[in-house]
Amino acid sequence: MKRKPSTYKLLITLLLFCAFQTITAQDFRIDSLQIKVYTEIDYKAGKPIGIKLKKVFCDYCSKNQLKLLGEDAIRRTKSEQNDPKNKLKNGKKKIAVYIRISKKDFARIREEEK
């Protein structure tokens, strides 16, 4: 009969350990960076004319990294230019693009530069 309480304690401890592992495994902030980029879509007669890169918010990026992040932001903006919430009849729509990249991949961009 004494085995049941200790078995339950072991089972509960194991379940709690697994739950905490799951929580920490999903924490993206530990191993990735988030970079904010502003882009602008120009519309005329409800159709997108062009996309401009306004600003990449990255204080520690090299020129090559800024260039690649800007290209990625423009590519992501192109996929959103026909979204009804972004469309305008005439004018400019400013969009904030958040790029999440792992620290390892970000470091590889710097290595490729050299």
C-alpha positions as CSV (number, residue, x, y, z in Angstrom):
1,M,0.0,0.0,0.0
2,K,2.9,2.4,0.5
3,R,3.8,2.2,-3.1
4,K,0.7,4.0,-4.3
5,P,1.5,7.4,-2.7
6,S,5.1,7.4,-3.9
7,T,3.9,6.3,-7.4
8,Y,1.5,9.2,-7.5
9,K,4.2,11.6,-6.4
10,L,6.5,10.3,-9.0
11,L,3.8,10.6,-11.7
12,I,2.9,14.1,-10.7
13,T,6.5,15.2,-10.6
14,L,7.1,13.7,-14.1
15,L,4.0,15.5,-15.5
16,L,5.1,18.8,-14.0
17,F,8.6,18.4,-15.5
18,C,7.1,17.7,-18.9
19,A,4.8,20.7,-18.7
20,F,7.7,23.0,-17.8
21,Q,9.8,21.6,-20.7
22,T,7.0,22.4,-23.1
23,I,6.7,25.9,-21.9
24,T,10.4,26.7,-22.2
25,A,10.7,24.9,-25.5
26,Q,8.1,27.4,-27.0
27,D,9.9,30.5,-25.8
28,F,11.1,31.9,-29.1
29,R,12.7,34.9,-27.4
30,I,15.6,32.8,-26.1
31,D,17.0,31.8,-29.5
32,S,15.7,34.3,-32.0
33,L,15.6,38.0,-32.9
34,Q,12.7,40.1,-34.0
35,I,13.4,43.0,-36.4
36,K,10.8,45.6,-37.3
37,V,10.7,47.0,-40.9
38,Y,8.4,49.7,-42.3
39,T,7.3,49.4,-45.9
40,E,4.9,51.5,-48.0
41,I,2.6,50.4,-50.8
42,D,1.5,53.0,-53.3
43,Y,-2.1,52.5,-54.7
44,K,-3.8,54.1,-57.7
45,A,-7.3,53.2,-58.7
46,G,-7.3,50.4,-56.2
47,K,-4.3,48.6,-57.7
48,P,-0.8,48.4,-56.2
49,I,1.8,50.4,-58.2
50,G,4.9,50.0,-56.2
51,I,6.4,49.0,-52.8
52,K,9.0,51.1,-51.0
53,L,11.2,50.2,-48.1
54,K,11.0,52.9,-45.5
55,K,13.2,51.8,-42.6
56,V,14.8,48.7,-41.1
57,F,15.0,49.0,-37.3
58,C,18.3,47.2,-36.5
59,D,21.1,49.0,-34.7
60,Y,23.5,46.1,-34.8
61,C,23.1,45.0,-38.4
62,S,25.7,45.3,-41.1
63,K,24.9,46.8,-44.5
64,N,24.5,43.3,-46.0
65,Q,22.1,42.2,-43.3
66,L,20.1,45.4,-43.7
67,K,19.9,44.8,-47.4
68,L,18.7,41.2,-47.0
69,L,16.2,42.1,-44.3
70,G,14.8,44.8,-46.5
71,E,14.5,42.4,-49.5
72,D,12.7,40.0,-47.2
73,A,10.3,42.7,-46.0
74,I,9.5,43.8,-49.5
75,R,8.8,40.1,-50.5
76,R,6.5,39.8,-47.5
77,T,4.7,43.0,-48.3
78,K,4.1,41.9,-51.9
79,S,2.2,38.9,-50.5
80,E,0.0,41.3,-48.5
81,Q,-0.6,44.0,-51.1
82,N,-3.9,42.5,-52.3
83,D,-5.3,41.8,-48.8
84,P,-8.5,43.8,-48.4
85,K,-7.5,45.3,-45.1
86,N,-4.4,46.8,-46.7
87,K,-6.0,48.0,-50.0
88,L,-6.7,51.7,-50.7
89,K,-8.4,53.4,-53.7
90,N,-5.6,56.0,-54.0
91,G,-2.8,56.7,-51.6
92,K,0.0,55.1,-49.6
93,K,-0.5,52.3,-47.1
94,K,2.2,52.0,-44.5
95,I,2.8,48.5,-43.2
96,A,5.0,47.3,-40.3
97,V,6.6,44.0,-41.0
98,Y,8.1,41.9,-38.2
99,I,10.8,39.5,-39.2
100,R,11.7,36.8,-36.7
101,I,15.1,35.1,-37.4
102,S,17.1,32.7,-35.3
103,K,20.4,34.0,-33.9
104,K,22.3,31.3,-35.7
105,D,20.8,32.2,-39.1
106,F,21.4,35.8,-38.4
107,A,25.1,35.1,-37.6
108,R,25.4,33.1,-40.8
109,I,24.4,36.2,-42.8
110,R,27.3,38.1,-41.2
111,E,29.7,35.2,-42.0
112,E,28.7,35.2,-45.7
113,E,29.5,38.8,-45.8
114,K,33.2,38.3,-45.1
